[in-house]
Amino acid sequence: MSDSNDAYADNDLREVKQLGMWASIASLSYIFWIVGGMELVERIAYYGVKASAGLYAKAPTSEGGLGISLSDYGVIIAIWAFMQTFIPVFTGGISDRVGYKETIFVSTIIKIAGYLVMAFFPNFYGFLFGAILLAGGTGVFKPGIQGTLVLSTGRQNTSMAWGIFYQVVNIGGFLGPLVAVHMRQLSWDNVFYACAAIISLNFLFLLAYKEPGKEERMERNRKIKAGEIHQEALWRDAWHELKKPVVIYYMLVFAGFWFLFNSLFDVLPIHIAEWVDTSVIVTSLFGAEGTSNGMAQFWLGLDNTGTKVMPEGMLNLNAGMIMTSCFLVAALTAKYRITTAMLGGCLLSILAFVLIGATNAAWMIVLAIAMFSFGEMMISPKKNEFMGNIAPEGKKAMYLGFVMLPQGIGWTLEGYFGPKLYEMFASKEIFSRELLAERGMNPTEISAIPQGEAFTTLVSYTGESEKALTTLLYNTHNIGMAWYIIAAIGTISAVGIYLYGKWLFKLQQQR
């Protein structure tokens, strides 16, 4: 082995031939399905809050929302992102040493507390502290779940295992927002109570959970205590792995993609609520009267009158597509090098954001979300497969914690700058206040309008229809610019992924 490869001598950079689709599915153990069930439950609760967080933040206090600016919302999301994605860097190693069952149990208690704090304290600091608890709980939860998955699968079925796992996760991602849509139409605190109840179901799964590789972990701990094995301090051990170029470059090139990715979930629901007439979709499907069918209203994420699609319902196309077809995309991409599949996924996602910026036509937004979803299916399961494969023995959960690092960098930056970009180029609240001033309203009266109520004030002040005013504001502002800037950041990331793939392939050939 050449000197240049000494930095990753104990990493396994081989790509192993995968089993066929049905053979892979048949080879998965019961513990794989148990952790899939736990992740499913956790995601229903998580996305119940995450999908509607921006809508909750900008909703006026008179409607039970937080009534805060998008800049303040960005502060909450940035702190949430930072906590949730950097905690696994350290909790991954703790999970490897303490045990996966123990860390999953503790994380569930922390997450229940987070949802209850959000329900009890409906203000900026209450939501912020609740988000910190949720972030901490998720950061502790993830490495134990993903470490279990790695240890319960083999190299020959990892592609399909991660694909199916991601598909199961998205059943949760699909159901969570639907729960939120209908709970928030009753009252916002019902969303948080429902999510706390849902995550509690994981205590039942834990009764059936048996940690794979527990004997090896216990034996390793015994040898450490007896002095037969020297174990580095956890932070030093993590730092040793993080310094490897294969990890550093991975973090840098994928950060831009995660900026792009999280914008869809943090900012697009607000964009849809403000600028997209989703009643067009309902009219196309059910006619001008909409639908009173309760099943259709629930599964399509419609409002209680059955005349428009709620923003969470629109975005749910993402989870719905992944839920039904991720295993097929996993089977297709198993034939390609991991970095090639991830590059293709990144490019498709970038095109989706350009389309969102170019039009506010409801069906075109549906097409953009569909394009993004295919891109996500090509890239997201692969990131875990990649890190799980190259991780040295005894450090699987630690490396799966590292997966969160580029996501942490990208999501933290997006959490802060994404809502700010939107507020700068596309905020209906700010545009409404400006138009009120143009139409002659007193500046003192404008400043007295509660946060989140500027557009409804504009409608009553001018006597014009909501639709006409929305069209006027959309046509007189460059709203697409925010989305083009986000797409440009993703493009820089795509170039980085391409170069990283070439470098990694060259490295493999030298071994």
Residue pairs with C-beta under 8 A, 6 or more apart in sequence:
1 9
1 511
2 510
4 510
5 507
5 510
5 511
7 243
7 244
7 245
7 246
8 244
8 245
8 246
8 390
10 392
10 393
11 244
11 246
11 390
11 391
11 392
12 389
12 390
12 391
12 392
13 246
13 389
13 390
13 504
13 507
13 508
13 511
14 389
14 508
15 337
15 338
15 389
15 508
16 155
16 156
16 158
16 389
17 156
18 24
18 156
18 157
18 158
18 159
18 160
18 334
19 27
19 156
19 157
19 160
21 160
21 327
21 331
23 157
24 156
24 157
24 159
24 160
24 161
25 160
25 164
27 154
27 156
27 157
28 152
28 153
28 157
28 161
28 164
29 152
29 153
29 212
31 148
31 152
31 209
31 210
31 212
32 149
32 152
32 153
32 161
32 165
34 205
34 208
34 209
35 145
35 148
35 149
35 152
35 165
35 209
36 164
36 165
36 168
36 169
37 168
37 205
38 104
38 145
38 202
38 205
38 206
38 209
39 145
39 165
39 168
39 169
39 172
40 168
40 169
40 171
40 172
41 172
41 198
41 199
41 201
41 202
41 205
42 108
42 111
42 138
42 141
42 172
42 199
42 202
43 169
43 170
43 171
43 172
43 173
43 176
44 172
44 175
44 176
44 179
44 195
44 198
45 111
45 115
45 176
45 195
45 196
45 198
45 199
46 111
46 134
46 138
46 172
46 176
46 195
47 172
47 173
47 176
47 177
47 180
47 319
48 176
48 177
48 179
48 180
48 183
48 191
48 194
48 195
48 198
49 115
49 118
49 134
49 176
49 180
49 191
49 192
49 195
50 176
50 265
51 176
51 177
51 180
51 265
51 269
51 312
51 315
51 316
52 177
52 180
52 181
52 184
52 191
52 269
52 312
53 73
53 76
53 77
53 266
54 70
54 73
54 266
54 267
54 269
54 270
54 419
55 65
55 184
55 269
55 270
55 273
55 311
55 312
56 65
56 66
56 127
56 184
56 188
56 191
57 65
57 66
57 68
57 70
57 72
57 73
57 76
57 127
58 65
58 66
58 67
58 68
58 70
58 73
58 270
58 429
58 451
58 452
59 65
59 66
59 67
59 188
59 452
60 67
60 450
60 451
60 452
60 453
61 67
61 450
61 452
62 450
62 453
63 452
64 122
64 187
64 188
64 189
65 188
65 452
66 73
66 122
66 123
66 124
66 127
67 450
67 451
67 452
68 124
68 451
69 423
69 429
69 451
70 270
70 419
70 420
70 422
70 423
70 427
70 429
71 419
71 420
71 423
72 124
73 419
74 415
74 416
74 417
74 418
74 419
74 420
75 128
75 416
76 124
76 127
76 128
76 131
76 415
77 131
77 266
77 414
77 415
77 416
77 418
77 419
78 412
78 413
78 415
78 416
79 128
79 131
79 132
79 135
79 415
80 131
80 132
80 134
80 135
80 415
81 135
81 262
81 408
81 411
81 412
81 414
81 415
82 135
82 408
82 412
82 415
83 131
83 132
83 135
83 136
83 139
84 134
84 135
84 136
84 138
84 139
84 404
84 408
84 411
85 139
85 404
85 405
85 407
85 408
85 409
85 411
85 412
86 139
86 404
86 405
86 408
87 135
87 136
87 139
87 140
88 139
88 140
88 142
88 143
88 400
88 401
88 404
89 238
89 242
89 401
89 402
89 404
89 405
90 234
90 235
90 238
90 401
91 103
91 139
91 140
91 143
91 401
92 143
92 147
92 238
92 397
92 398
92 399
92 400
92 401
92 402
93 234
93 237
93 238
93 395
93 397
93 398
93 401
94 103
94 143
94 234
95 103
95 140
95 143
95 144
95 147
95 397
96 143
96 147
96 217
96 394
96 395
96 396
96 397
96 398
97 217
97 221
97 234
99 211
99 214
99 217
100 144
100 145
100 147
100 148
100 211
100 397
101 144
101 206
101 209
101 211
103 140
103 141
103 143
103 144
104 141
104 144
104 145
104 202
104 206
104 209
105 203
105 206
106 140
107 137
107 138
107 139
107 140
107 141
107 144
108 137
108 141
108 199
108 200
108 202
108 203
108 206
109 137
110 133
110 136
110 137
110 140
111 133
111 134
111 137
111 138
111 141
111 199
112 196
112 199
112 200
113 133
113 137
114 130
114 131
114 132
114 133
114 134
114 136
114 137
115 130
115 134
115 192
115 193
115 195
115 196
115 199
116 130
116 192
116 193
116 196
117 126
117 129
117 130
117 133
118 126
118 127
118 130
118 131
118 192
119 189
119 192
119 193
119 196
120 126
121 127
121 129
121 130
122 188
122 189
130 192
139 404
142 400
142 401
142 404
143 397
143 398
143 400
143 401
144 397
146 384
146 388
146 397
146 400
146 403
147 396
147 397
147 400
148 211
148 212
149 161
149 162
149 165
149 388
150 158
150 388
150 391
150 396
150 397
150 400
151 212
151 213
151 396
152 212
153 161
155 389
158 385
158 388
158 389
159 330
159 333
159 334
159 381
159 385
160 327
160 330
160 331
160 334
162 330
162 381
162 382
162 384
162 385
162 388
163 326
163 327
163 329
163 330
163 331
163 381
164 326
164 327
164 330
165 381
165 384
166 322
166 326
166 330
166 377
166 380
166 381
166 384
167 322
167 323
167 324
167 326
167 327
167 330
170 318
170 319
170 320
170 322
170 323
170 326
171 319
171 323
173 318
173 319
173 322
173 323
174 316
174 319
174 320
174 323
176 195
177 301
177 312
177 313
177 315
177 316
177 319
178 298
178 299
178 301
178 312
178 313
178 316
179 191
179 194
179 195
179 198
180 191
180 312
181 301
181 303
181 310
181 312
181 313
182 298
182 304
183 190
183 191
183 194
184 190
184 191
185 303
185 304
211 217
220 229
220 394
223 229
224 230
224 231
231 237
232 240
237 395
237 398
238 398
241 247
241 392
241 395
241 398
241 399
241 402
242 248
242 402
242 405
246 390
246 504
246 507
247 402
249 500
249 503
250 386
250 387
250 402
250 406
250 500
251 402
251 405
251 406
251 409
252 406
252 496
253 406
253 493
253 496
253 497
253 499
253 500
254 383
254 406
254 407
254 410
254 493
254 496
254 497
255 406
255 409
255 410
255 413
255 493
256 410
256 489
256 490
256 492
256 493
256 494
256 496
257 346
257 349
257 379
257 406
257 410
257 490
257 493
257 494
257 497
258 406
258 407
258 408
258 409
258 410
258 411
258 414
259 410
259 411
259 413
259 414
259 418
259 486
259 489
259 490
259 493
260 346
260 349
260 350
260 353
260 410
260 414
260 486
260 487
260 489
260 490
260 493
261 349
261 376
261 407
261 410
261 411
262 407
262 410
262 411
262 414
262 415
262 418
263 353
263 414
263 418
263 486
264 315
264 318
264 353
264 369
264 372
265 315
266 414
266 415
266 418
266 419
267 418
267 419
267 421
267 422
267 482
268 311
268 315
268 356
268 369
269 311
269 312
269 314
269 315
270 311
270 419
270 422
271 356
271 422
271 426
272 278
272 311
272 314
272 315
272 365
273 311
274 426
274 428
274 470
275 360
275 426
275 428
275 470
275 474
275 479
276 314
276 360
276 361
276 362
276 365
277 308
277 360
277 362
277 467
277 470
278 308
278 309
278 310
278 311
278 313
278 314
278 362
279 290
279 307
279 308
279 309
280 361
280 362
280 363
281 308
281 309
281 362
281 363
281 366
282 290
282 291
282 302
282 306
282 307
282 308
282 309
283 290
284 363
285 291
286 296
286 306
289 307
290 302
290 305
290 306
290 307
290 308
291 297
291 302
291 306
292 306
293 306
296 302
296 306
297 303
297 304
297 306
300 309
300 313
301 309
301 310
301 312
301 313
301 314
301 316
302 308
302 309
302 310
302 313
303 309
303 310
309 362
314 362
314 365
314 366
314 369
315 369
317 366
317 369
317 370
317 373
318 369
318 372
318 373
318 376
321 370
321 373
321 374
321 377
322 373
322 376
322 377
325 377
326 377
326 381
329 374
329 377
329 378
330 377
330 381
333 341
333 378
333 382
336 344
337 501
337 505
338 382
338 385
338 386
339 386
339 497
339 500
339 501
339 504
339 505
340 501
341 378
341 379
341 382
342 378
342 379
342 382
342 383
342 386
342 497
342 501
343 494
343 497
343 498
343 501
344 375
344 378
345 374
345 375
345 376
345 377
345 378
345 379
345 380
345 382
346 375
346 379
346 490
346 493
346 494
346 497
347 375
347 494
348 371
348 372
348 374
348 375
348 378
349 371
349 372
349 375
349 376
349 379
349 490
350 487
350 490
350 491
350 494
351 371
352 368
352 369
352 371
352 372
352 375
353 368
353 372
353 483
353 484
353 486
353 487
353 490
354 483
354 484
354 487
355 364
355 365
355 367
355 368
355 371
356 365
356 368
356 480
356 483
357 479
357 480
357 481
357 482
357 483
357 484
357 487
358 364
358 480
359 365
360 474
360 479
383 403
384 400
384 403
387 399
387 400
387 402
387 403
388 396
388 399
388 400
390 399
391 398
391 399
391 400
392 399
414 486
418 486
421 482
421 485
421 486
422 482
423 430
424 482
425 477
425 478
425 479
425 480
425 481
425 482
426 477
426 479
426 481
426 482
428 454
428 455
428 470
428 473
429 451
429 452
429 454
429 455
430 454
431 473
431 477
432 454
432 455
432 457
432 458
432 469
432 473
433 446
433 449
433 454
435 458
435 469
435 472
435 473
436 446
436 449
436 454
436 457
436 458
436 461
437 443
437 446
439 461
439 462
441 461
446 454
449 457
455 466
455 469
458 469
459 465
459 466
459 469
462 469
